[in-house]
C-alpha cells in the first residue's frame, strides 16, 4: 500500500499527540504525588475527638519563635476555639477537622479556605503581618444552621498578645 508522504507525516503527528496526551494525564495522576483524600485511611475518628490529643482541646499553641499552631474543630454550627487569637508577625498553621459533617473553613480576606472533612485533618499555613480581625465562615452547606456558622480570627499587636484563647 502506498501512503503519501504528507499523509504519513500527519499520521505520525497524530500518534505523537495521542501518546503525549496519555503521558501527561498519566503523569498528572500518579507522577506528581497527588493523593486522594482517603488513600491511607482516615487519620482520626470524628466521634472520639475528645480522646484525640490534638483536638480534645481546640487551641492555639506557640511552637517556635513567631510560629503558632491552631487546632480547630468545626461542628454544627460553630468553630472551636472562638475567637482564635494570634499575634501579628507570626506564621500560623491551622489544623482543622470536623466532629460531624463536612464543613468549610474560610478566613475571609485571606487565602485560607478549605473543606473540613470528618476523619481528615486539613492543614494550612499562613503568615499574618499586621494586626487585624477576620471573619471565619463555613462555606459548605452543613445543615439548618449553616448560614450562622461563623467564627472570628483576631490578629493582635505583638506586644499585646497573651496566649491564644481569649
Ligand atoms: Cu458548617 Cu456550613
py3Dmol code that shows the C-alpha trace and the ligand (Angstrom):
import py3Dmol

protein = """\
ATOM      1  CA  UNK A   1       0.000   0.000   0.000  1.00  0.00           C
ATOM      2  CA  UNK A   2       1.284   3.392  -0.894  1.00  0.00           C
ATOM      3  CA  UNK A   3       0.839   6.171   1.647  1.00  0.00           C
ATOM      4  CA  UNK A   4       1.593   9.720   0.635  1.00  0.00           C
ATOM      5  CA  UNK A   5       4.392  11.437   2.464  1.00  0.00           C
ATOM      6  CA  UNK A   6       2.155  14.131   3.930  1.00  0.00           C
ATOM      7  CA  UNK A   7      -0.389  11.516   4.959  1.00  0.00           C
ATOM      8  CA  UNK A   8       2.380   9.677   6.786  1.00  0.00           C
ATOM      9  CA  UNK A   9       3.545  12.851   8.426  1.00  0.00           C
ATOM     10  CA  UNK A  10       0.069  13.627   9.752  1.00  0.00           C
ATOM     11  CA  UNK A  11      -0.373  10.043  10.932  1.00  0.00           C
ATOM     12  CA  UNK A  12       2.840  10.251  12.886  1.00  0.00           C
ATOM     13  CA  UNK A  13       1.936  13.667  14.273  1.00  0.00           C
ATOM     14  CA  UNK A  14      -1.461  12.389  15.401  1.00  0.00           C
ATOM     15  CA  UNK A  15       0.163   9.401  17.112  1.00  0.00           C
ATOM     16  CA  UNK A  16       2.657  11.620  18.875  1.00  0.00           C
ATOM     17  CA  UNK A  17      -0.177  13.817  20.116  1.00  0.00           C
ATOM     18  CA  UNK A  18      -2.206  10.871  21.399  1.00  0.00           C
ATOM     19  CA  UNK A  19       0.746   9.336  23.181  1.00  0.00           C
ATOM     20  CA  UNK A  20       1.601  12.765  24.539  1.00  0.00           C
ATOM     21  CA  UNK A  21      -1.904  13.285  25.919  1.00  0.00           C
ATOM     22  CA  UNK A  22      -1.919   9.884  27.584  1.00  0.00           C
ATOM     23  CA  UNK A  23       1.516  10.546  29.034  1.00  0.00           C
ATOM     24  CA  UNK A  24       0.565  13.905  30.521  1.00  0.00           C
ATOM     25  CA  UNK A  25      -2.673  12.570  32.018  1.00  0.00           C
ATOM     26  CA  UNK A  26      -0.797   9.610  33.492  1.00  0.00           C
ATOM     27  CA  UNK A  27       1.913  11.860  34.848  1.00  0.00           C
ATOM     28  CA  UNK A  28      -0.670  14.207  36.361  1.00  0.00           C
ATOM     29  CA  UNK A  29      -2.456  11.316  38.035  1.00  0.00           C
ATOM     30  CA  UNK A  30       0.487   9.414  39.506  1.00  0.00           C
ATOM     31  CA  UNK A  31       3.668  11.358  38.886  1.00  0.00           C
ATOM     32  CA  UNK A  32       3.306  14.480  40.976  1.00  0.00           C
ATOM     33  CA  UNK A  33       2.400  12.933  44.298  1.00  0.00           C
ATOM     34  CA  UNK A  34      -1.247  13.939  44.355  1.00  0.00           C
ATOM     35  CA  UNK A  35      -3.186  11.627  46.598  1.00  0.00           C
ATOM     36  CA  UNK A  36      -6.852  11.085  47.030  1.00  0.00           C
ATOM     37  CA  UNK A  37      -8.163  12.125  50.406  1.00  0.00           C
ATOM     38  CA  UNK A  38      -8.608   8.612  51.636  1.00  0.00           C
ATOM     39  CA  UNK A  39      -5.517   6.940  50.215  1.00  0.00           C
ATOM     40  CA  UNK A  40      -4.126   5.991  53.593  1.00  0.00           C
ATOM     41  CA  UNK A  41      -7.335   5.842  55.507  1.00  0.00           C
ATOM     42  CA  UNK A  42      -8.961   8.370  57.752  1.00  0.00           C
ATOM     43  CA  UNK A  43      -6.481   9.952  60.109  1.00  0.00           C
ATOM     44  CA  UNK A  44      -8.715  10.195  63.143  1.00  0.00           C
ATOM     45  CA  UNK A  45     -12.123   9.195  64.424  1.00  0.00           C
ATOM     46  CA  UNK A  46     -14.547  12.139  64.319  1.00  0.00           C
ATOM     47  CA  UNK A  47     -16.644  10.527  67.032  1.00  0.00           C
ATOM     48  CA  UNK A  48     -13.886  10.486  69.587  1.00  0.00           C
ATOM     49  CA  UNK A  49     -12.175  13.820  69.141  1.00  0.00           C
ATOM     50  CA  UNK A  50     -12.408  14.071  72.946  1.00  0.00           C
ATOM     51  CA  UNK A  51      -9.666  11.491  73.136  1.00  0.00           C
ATOM     52  CA  UNK A  52      -7.507  12.945  70.399  1.00  0.00           C
ATOM     53  CA  UNK A  53      -4.507  14.750  71.795  1.00  0.00           C
ATOM     54  CA  UNK A  54      -4.617  17.441  69.125  1.00  0.00           C
ATOM     55  CA  UNK A  55      -8.330  18.117  69.073  1.00  0.00           C
ATOM     56  CA  UNK A  56      -9.710  17.278  72.514  1.00  0.00           C
ATOM     57  CA  UNK A  57      -8.764  20.810  73.479  1.00  0.00           C
ATOM     58  CA  UNK A  58      -9.086  23.099  70.435  1.00  0.00           C
ATOM     59  CA  UNK A  59      -6.431  25.770  70.944  1.00  0.00           C
ATOM     60  CA  UNK A  60      -3.615  27.989  69.815  1.00  0.00           C
ATOM     61  CA  UNK A  61      -0.141  26.709  70.576  1.00  0.00           C
ATOM     62  CA  UNK A  62       3.153  28.547  70.330  1.00  0.00           C
ATOM     63  CA  UNK A  63       5.590  26.146  68.701  1.00  0.00           C
ATOM     64  CA  UNK A  64       8.533  28.392  67.926  1.00  0.00           C
ATOM     65  CA  UNK A  65       9.609  31.964  67.618  1.00  0.00           C
ATOM     66  CA  UNK A  66       6.704  33.683  65.849  1.00  0.00           C
ATOM     67  CA  UNK A  67       5.312  30.284  64.968  1.00  0.00           C
ATOM     68  CA  UNK A  68       1.921  29.098  66.048  1.00  0.00           C
ATOM     69  CA  UNK A  69      -0.270  26.085  65.525  1.00  0.00           C
ATOM     70  CA  UNK A  70      -4.014  26.298  65.795  1.00  0.00           C
ATOM     71  CA  UNK A  71      -6.122  23.205  66.337  1.00  0.00           C
ATOM     72  CA  UNK A  72      -9.633  23.903  65.144  1.00  0.00           C
ATOM     73  CA  UNK A  73     -12.718  21.747  65.433  1.00  0.00           C
ATOM     74  CA  UNK A  74     -15.646  22.561  63.167  1.00  0.00           C
ATOM     75  CA  UNK A  75     -19.001  21.222  64.265  1.00  0.00           C
ATOM     76  CA  UNK A  76     -22.666  22.029  63.742  1.00  0.00           C
ATOM     77  CA  UNK A  77     -22.726  25.045  63.921  1.00  0.00           C
ATOM     78  CA  UNK A  78     -19.595  26.624  65.296  1.00  0.00           C
ATOM     79  CA  UNK A  79     -15.818  26.672  65.271  1.00  0.00           C
ATOM     80  CA  UNK A  80     -13.676  25.967  68.316  1.00  0.00           C
ATOM     81  CA  UNK A  81     -11.850  27.867  69.622  1.00  0.00           C
ATOM     82  CA  UNK A  82     -13.729  31.073  69.006  1.00  0.00           C
ATOM     83  CA  UNK A  83     -12.307  33.613  68.735  1.00  0.00           C
ATOM     84  CA  UNK A  84      -8.896  32.420  67.629  1.00  0.00           C
ATOM     85  CA  UNK A  85      -6.191  34.835  68.699  1.00  0.00           C
ATOM     86  CA  UNK A  86      -2.692  35.021  67.263  1.00  0.00           C
ATOM     87  CA  UNK A  87      -0.094  37.794  67.361  1.00  0.00           C
ATOM     88  CA  UNK A  88       0.885  39.851  64.344  1.00  0.00           C
ATOM     89  CA  UNK A  89       4.133  38.969  62.623  1.00  0.00           C
ATOM     90  CA  UNK A  90       3.628  35.275  63.025  1.00  0.00           C
ATOM     91  CA  UNK A  91       3.422  32.188  60.887  1.00  0.00           C
ATOM     92  CA  UNK A  92       0.281  30.297  61.724  1.00  0.00           C
ATOM     93  CA  UNK A  93      -0.518  26.723  60.776  1.00  0.00           C
ATOM     94  CA  UNK A  94      -4.132  25.703  61.059  1.00  0.00           C
ATOM     95  CA  UNK A  95      -5.105  22.091  61.592  1.00  0.00           C
ATOM     96  CA  UNK A  96      -8.805  21.744  61.047  1.00  0.00           C
ATOM     97  CA  UNK A  97     -11.067  18.764  61.467  1.00  0.00           C
ATOM     98  CA  UNK A  98     -14.777  18.157  61.787  1.00  0.00           C
ATOM     99  CA  UNK A  99     -16.697  16.490  64.592  1.00  0.00           C
ATOM    100  CA  UNK A 100     -19.701  15.650  62.450  1.00  0.00           C
ATOM    101  CA  UNK A 101     -20.330  16.529  58.809  1.00  0.00           C
ATOM    102  CA  UNK A 102     -18.416  18.280  56.048  1.00  0.00           C
ATOM    103  CA  UNK A 103     -17.860  21.959  56.793  1.00  0.00           C
ATOM    104  CA  UNK A 104     -15.826  24.729  55.251  1.00  0.00           C
ATOM    105  CA  UNK A 105     -13.158  26.822  56.921  1.00  0.00           C
ATOM    106  CA  UNK A 106     -12.578  30.125  55.224  1.00  0.00           C
ATOM    107  CA  UNK A 107     -10.781  33.018  56.802  1.00  0.00           C
ATOM    108  CA  UNK A 108     -12.382  35.801  54.807  1.00  0.00           C
ATOM    109  CA  UNK A 109      -9.902  38.070  53.092  1.00  0.00           C
ATOM    110  CA  UNK A 110      -7.015  35.584  53.226  1.00  0.00           C
ATOM    111  CA  UNK A 111      -6.178  32.568  51.124  1.00  0.00           C
ATOM    112  CA  UNK A 112      -7.110  30.253  53.987  1.00  0.00           C
ATOM    113  CA  UNK A 113     -10.008  28.314  52.583  1.00  0.00           C
ATOM    114  CA  UNK A 114     -10.504  24.584  52.887  1.00  0.00           C
ATOM    115  CA  UNK A 115     -13.086  21.892  53.085  1.00  0.00           C
ATOM    116  CA  UNK A 116     -13.248  20.255  56.504  1.00  0.00           C
ATOM    117  CA  UNK A 117     -13.913  16.547  56.306  1.00  0.00           C
ATOM    118  CA  UNK A 118     -14.746  14.318  59.279  1.00  0.00           C
ATOM    119  CA  UNK A 119     -11.867  11.910  59.831  1.00  0.00           C
ATOM    120  CA  UNK A 120      -9.384  14.105  57.990  1.00  0.00           C
ATOM    121  CA  UNK A 121      -7.186  16.981  59.054  1.00  0.00           C
ATOM    122  CA  UNK A 122      -6.817  19.981  56.768  1.00  0.00           C
ATOM    123  CA  UNK A 123      -3.523  21.812  57.189  1.00  0.00           C
ATOM    124  CA  UNK A 124      -2.877  25.376  56.055  1.00  0.00           C
ATOM    125  CA  UNK A 125      -0.036  27.717  56.833  1.00  0.00           C
ATOM    126  CA  UNK A 126      -0.329  31.456  56.537  1.00  0.00           C
ATOM    127  CA  UNK A 127       1.662  34.498  57.564  1.00  0.00           C
ATOM    128  CA  UNK A 128      -0.050  37.321  59.459  1.00  0.00           C
ATOM    129  CA  UNK A 129       1.981  40.514  59.364  1.00  0.00           C
ATOM    130  CA  UNK A 130      -0.468  43.141  60.574  1.00  0.00           C
ATOM    131  CA  UNK A 131      -2.942  43.292  63.439  1.00  0.00           C
ATOM    132  CA  UNK A 132      -6.417  42.731  62.044  1.00  0.00           C
ATOM    133  CA  UNK A 133      -9.693  40.959  62.519  1.00  0.00           C
ATOM    134  CA  UNK A 134     -11.051  38.372  60.163  1.00  0.00           C
ATOM    135  CA  UNK A 135     -14.339  36.621  59.932  1.00  0.00           C
ATOM    136  CA  UNK A 136     -14.282  32.837  59.653  1.00  0.00           C
ATOM    137  CA  UNK A 137     -17.080  31.319  57.656  1.00  0.00           C
ATOM    138  CA  UNK A 138     -18.302  27.844  56.847  1.00  0.00           C
ATOM    139  CA  UNK A 139     -18.747  27.651  53.107  1.00  0.00           C
ATOM    140  CA  UNK A 140     -20.044  24.113  52.770  1.00  0.00           C
ATOM    141  CA  UNK A 141     -23.721  23.532  53.397  1.00  0.00           C
ATOM    142  CA  UNK A 142     -23.804  21.559  56.657  1.00  0.00           C
ATOM    143  CA  UNK A 143     -27.371  21.703  57.900  1.00  0.00           C
ATOM    144  CA  UNK A 144     -30.048  24.025  59.184  1.00  0.00           C
ATOM    145  CA  UNK A 145     -27.655  26.325  60.999  1.00  0.00           C
ATOM    146  CA  UNK A 146     -25.112  26.574  58.208  1.00  0.00           C
ATOM    147  CA  UNK A 147     -25.810  30.230  57.446  1.00  0.00           C
ATOM    148  CA  UNK A 148     -24.944  31.193  61.001  1.00  0.00           C
ATOM    149  CA  UNK A 149     -21.798  29.110  61.329  1.00  0.00           C
ATOM    150  CA  UNK A 150     -19.038  31.617  61.750  1.00  0.00           C
ATOM    151  CA  UNK A 151     -16.106  32.493  63.925  1.00  0.00           C
ATOM    152  CA  UNK A 152     -13.521  35.156  64.372  1.00  0.00           C
ATOM    153  CA  UNK A 153      -9.770  35.363  63.986  1.00  0.00           C
ATOM    154  CA  UNK A 154      -8.078  38.184  65.831  1.00  0.00           C
ATOM    155  CA  UNK A 155      -4.511  39.118  64.969  1.00  0.00           C
ATOM    156  CA  UNK A 156      -3.401  41.225  67.910  1.00  0.00           C
ATOM    157  CA  UNK A 157      -0.415  43.560  68.047  1.00  0.00           C
ATOM    158  CA  UNK A 158       2.607  41.522  69.076  1.00  0.00           C
ATOM    159  CA  UNK A 159       3.159  43.276  72.387  1.00  0.00           C
ATOM    160  CA  UNK A 160      -0.460  42.848  73.456  1.00  0.00           C
ATOM    161  CA  UNK A 161      -0.599  39.135  72.846  1.00  0.00           C
ATOM    162  CA  UNK A 162      -1.159  36.979  75.885  1.00  0.00           C
ATOM    163  CA  UNK A 163      -1.891  33.491  74.666  1.00  0.00           C
ATOM    164  CA  UNK A 164      -4.296  32.084  72.164  1.00  0.00           C
ATOM    165  CA  UNK A 165      -7.595  31.535  73.867  1.00  0.00           C
ATOM    166  CA  UNK A 166      -9.382  34.746  74.564  1.00  0.00           C
TER     167      UNK A 166
END
"""
ligand_1 = """\
2
LIG
Cu -20.683 24.272 58.732
Cu -21.855 25.070 56.845
"""
view = py3Dmol.view(width=600, height=400)
view.addModel(protein, "pdb")
view.setStyle({"model": 0}, {"cartoon": {"style": "trace"}})
view.addModel(ligand_1, "xyz")
view.setStyle({"model": 1}, {"stick": {}})
view.zoomTo()
view.show()
